[in-house]
Amino acid sequence: MMGKEKHVDTLLIHAGYDSHDFHDSLTPPLFQSSTYTFQTAEQGEKRFAGEDSGNIYSRLGNPTVKVLEERMALLEKGTDALAFGSGMAAVSAVLFHLTKSGDHILCSRGIYGCTFGLLEMLQEKYNITHTLSALNTSEEIEAHIQDNTACIYIETPINPTMEMIDLELVSTIAKKYHIPIIVDNTFSSPYLQNPLELGATYVLHSATKYISGHGDVIAGIVVGKNKEDMEKMRMSARKDIGGIISPFDAWLLLRGLKTLHVRMERHVENTRKIAGFLKAHPLVEQMIYPGDPDSPQYEIMKKQMKAPGGLISFTIRGGKKEAQLFMNQLKLIKIAVSLGDAETLIQHPATMTHAVVPAQSREKMGITENMLRMSVGLENADDLINDLQYAFHALEKMTITN
């Protein structure tokens, strides 16, 4: 019985930690230390040579961080994980690890605004070009693969258009050309989707979001399939560039992970109720949610996700003015650009998270001036619907008056 593989609910609480290794402490201790002592000069020499597994310096490794990394590796079905000081540090690390000057990156056509900014910088400074593609068919994927394509970078669901990428389809093509795949799994969390099992080479998270769940940490995670390759990333992109996570933030993420399964179930339940409300409202032009049976994304969602997640995008009838007027009438739902928190958050992608993306590129991604993205929290769904109803009613009155 004890030899059976543990369920994810159990791994979220126990994976990567043995209390007997830490003075029988039930909770993983916080090792708030920058450096570590050696018993002898010879022991120090062995640790630097890799012949002793002990700690040296917290930029290279920290006991609290190690527990987090082992837990995330197990949750994402990988062999090793690296924790970083932000989601963008994680994105930067894996792209620096895989590319060199003159390379090409094939990307899903919708990506986070700061990821887009990083790609533009790589192109300007290092001639690492990129192509944005819908990645919908084998023919389209192969048409965009170049001789110098170093990796394929994917968000699914895509921020904020909620488009889904068929990971098995992309993986089949990538394997043919021996190209590694990176999947940003932030919107799903490891509880709802495991890209490594679907053919990805690396999976990354802005751990600020669902991994934390409490809006009090900035962090990132990369999980990989190959332990030796991950060690190379540890000793280059993390050690030498230095985008490390603090021990305290790692400790907070371990605390947050313990309730991920409970939180995600509530996020999903609330989102389904709100999606039904928005879909039926006359002031909503389009409700975009992978869990909608009428959505073109629905079948892919069912194939590769446990549930459709906690985010909805929708368009208001009108334009930017109407979208912003609507947001300003909300009382319970907060205007903020993050996601995955206990609080329900709403933002206007065209002027907030994706403002850095040129208008023409935003249009190609499907990000319109009247689009809003909502991260549904853990409040009572009826209270959230009442808040939305109030804002719609106020918008309607202002529109008629004007």
N, C-alpha and C positions, 0 to 999 in steps of 0.2 A: 504493500500500500504506500509506504513512504517513498518508494522509488518512482512513483508515477509523476509525470510532468505536472507542474502546478498551474492552476488557472491564473489568468492575468490579474484578477482581483487580489489574489494572494501575493503574486510577484510585486505588485505595487507597494505592498507593505513590508515584505520580507527580503526581496531579491538583493543580493550583493552584500548582505550584512550578517555577520555572526557575532552576537553579543559577547560570546566568550573571548573573542579577540580584542574586546574593548572594555575590559574590567566588568563584564556582565551588565553593561548599561543597556537598558531596553531601547532607548533612542540613540541613534548614531551620534557620537560626541562631535562637538565643534572644535576642530584643531585650528585655532586662530594664531598660527605661527608662520613666520616668513621663512625660517631656516631650521635646520635640524643638526644635532651634534653627532659626532662620530666618537666611538670609544677609543679608537686609535687612528693614527695617520694611515696605517695600512688599510683599515676598514674604509676610510674616506676614499683612498685610491681605488679600492674594489668597487665601491658604489659608482664612482665616475666612469669606471671601465665597464659597468654593466654586469659585474660578477656578483654583486650583492643587491638585493631587491629593496633595500631600505630607502628611506626618504633622504633627500639632499636639500632641496630648496622648493618652496611652494609654487614657483613658476613651472617647475618640472613635474611636480606631483605633490598631492596633499591627501592625507587619509580620509577626510570628509568628502573631498571631491571624488576620490576613488570609489567610494560607496555609491555616489550618484552615478558615476560612469558605468559601473558594473550593473546597476539596476536598469539604466536606460538601454544598455546593450541587450539585456535579457528581454526587456519589454518590446524592443523593436526586432527581436530575432537576429541580432547581429553578433559579431565576435568581440567587438570592442567599441568604446565610445569615448569621445573627447568633449569636455565641457568648456565653454567660452564665456567671456564677459558680456556678450550680447548676441542676438540672433544674427546681426550683420557680421560680427566677428567670425561666426560659424560659416556663413556664406562665403566670406572672403577667404577663410582658411582652406576650404575645400577647392575653391576655384584657383587659388594660388598653387595648391598642391598638384592640380591636374594640368595646368596650362603653362605655356612659355610664350615668349614674344613670337608673333606671327601665327598663332593658333586661332581656331574658330570654335565658338560655342553655339550649339543649336538649343534654342529655348522655346518653351511654351509661349504663346503670343501674349498671355497675360501674366505679369509678374509684379511683385511688390515694388513700389516706387523707388525705394532705396536700393534694391537689387538692380533695377534698371539703371540707376545712377552709377552703381559700381561697374556695370557692364560698359557704360559710356566712358568711364574713366579708364578702364582697361584698354578700350579701343584707342582713346586719345593718347595715352601715355606709352602703351606697350604693343600697339598694333594687334591686339587680340580682338578679333571681330566677332560679331554675334548676329544671328538670324532669329527673328521671332516667327513662329509657325503655329498653326492650329493643331498640328500633329494628329490629324483625324484619320488618315489613311496610310497604308504602307507606301503608296506611291508618293504621297506628299512628304513623308518623312525621308524617304530615300532621295527625293529630288533636292532636299536641303542639306544632305550630308556632303561635306567636302573632304578632300584628301587630308586636310589639316584639322578636321573636326576632332577636338580633344575630349569633349564630353557633351552630354545632353542634359540640360537643366530644366526641371519641370516643377510647376506648382499644380497641385490637384487636391481639393477644389482650388480654382484660381481666384486670387484676390484682385478685385472684388466681384468679378462677373460670375463666380460660382460655376464656371465651366469645369467639366471633368475630363481628364486625360486617361485613356485606356492604357494602363501601365503594362499589361501583358502584351499589347500590340507593339508599343514602343520598344519593349525589352526584346521582343523577337527580332526586330530590325537591328537594334543596337548590338545584339549578340553576333549577328551576321557580320557586322563591321568591326567588332571588338572595341566598341566605344562604351565607356562607363556612363552610368545614369545617376544623376543626383535628383532626389525628390524632396522638395520642401513639404513636410507633413504637418506644418503648424496648425492648419485649420482642422485637422482630424484628430490629432493626438495619437499615440500608439494604441489607445483603447479602441479606436474606431477603424484604423487602417494600418497595415504593416507593409510598406512598399518593398522592403527587402525580400519578402516572400513572393512578390509579384515580379521580381526580376531586377529591381534597382540595385545599384552598387553601393550607394550611400543614401542615407535619409537624414535630414536635418530638421531642427525645430528652433523657432524663437521660443525658448523655454519661458520667456516672459509671460506667455499667453496661458494655454491650458495646463501646461506642466506645473506652473506656479499656481495659477487659479485665484490669486488673491491681490493682484495688482501691486505687489511690493518688491518685485525682483526684476532686474534686467539680466538676461542670460541667453545662451545658445547652446545647442547640442548637435554633434555630428555622430552618427552611428554607421559603422561599416561592416562589410562581410569578411574582409581579409585582415586578420590581426597584424600580420607583418606590415601590410600597407598602412594600417592605422598608426602603427608605431612610427613609421616614417613621417607621417603627418604630425604626430606628437612632437617629434624631435626637430621639425623644421617649421611648419606653418604656425605651430603654437609656441614652441620654445623660443624661436628666434624672432618672431613677430610680436609675441607676448600678449595676445588678446585673451588672457586667462580670466577665469571666474574666481571670485573671492570665496574663501571657505564658508563665510556666513551665508552668502547667496546660495551656495551648494546645499547648505543645511536647510535653508528655507525651501528649496525645491524638493528635497527629500520629504519634508513635512507636507508640502502640497500634493506630492504624488500619492500619498496614502489615501486621499479621498478622490482621486481622479475618476475612478469608475462611478462613484456615487454622483459626483458633479456632472459628468458627461451624460448620464442617464437623465438627469433633470434638465440640462441644457437642451437635449434632444426633445424631451417631452414638451417643454415650453415652446420651443421653436416650431414644432408641428402645429400647435394651437394657434400661434401668431401667424404662421404662414397661411392657415385657413382663413383667418380674419382678413389679412391683407389681400389675398387673392379675390375675395368677394367685394372689396371696397371700391366704390365708383371713382374715387380720386387716385387710385393706384392704376397706373398705365400697364405695368408689368411687375409680377412678383417672381423673383428668381431664387429658386431653392431646389437643390438636388433631390430632396425628398418628395417633391411634387410629382405624382404619377404622370402628369401631362408634360413634364419637363423633358427635353431631349437628352438630358443628362441622367435621367432616372435609371435606365438600364445599366449604365456603367457604374453608377453609385451602388446599385444592388450587387453587382458582380465583385466589387473590390472594397466596399466599406461595410462595417457592421451596422451602421446607421448614418443618416445624412448630416449629422453635425448640428452646430449651434449658431450658424450664421445665415442671414437672409439679406439679399440685396433687392431693392425695389425702386421703381421709377415713379415719380409723382407727375400727375398731369400738369404740364407747364414746362418750366425750365429751371435754371439755377435759382432765380428769385423765389419761386414757389417752394422749391426744396428747402431753401434756407429759412423761409418763413415758417414752414412746417416744423423744422427742427427747433426753432426758437419758442414754439408753443409747448414743447414737451416739459413736463415737470419731474416725473419720476425717472425717466430715461435720460441719461447724461450724454452730452456731446463730448466725445473723446475718441482718440484714434487707435486705441488698443483693442484687444478682444480677449475672450476667455475668462474674464473676471466674474465675480459673483454679481456685480452690478451690470445691468443692461446698458450698452453703449451704442451710440449712433454717430456716424460721421458722413461727410460729403467727400467722396474720393477725389473728384476732379479738382478740388481746392485744398485738399488735406493730404492724405497718404500718397496720392499720385500726382500732386501738383508739379513735381519735378519732371514728370513725363510730358513731352511736348504735346500740344492739343491734337495734332494730326495722329500721333502714335496712340494717344488715349482713345481716339475714335476707332482706330483699327482694333484696339483691345476690347472695344465694346463699352467703354466707360463714358457715359453721357453726362451732360450738365445737370440732368434731373434725377440722377441715380444716387440713392442713399444705401449705405451698408450698415446693418444692425447686428451686433453681437448680443444674442439673447442670454440674459443672466439667470440667476437662481430665484428671483422673486416669484410671487404668485402670478401665474399667467393672466388671471382675470384683471389684476391691478395694472399689468403692462398693457393689456388690450384697452382698458379704460383710458389710460394715458394717451395711447395712440388715437383713440376715438375723439378725445377732447381736442387734440392737435389738429386732426382732420376737420372737425367742426369749426374750429377757430380759423383755419385756413380758408374754408369755404366761405365763411362770413366776410373775411378780409378781401377775398377775390371778388365777391359780389359787390362789396362796397366800392372797390377800386374800379 
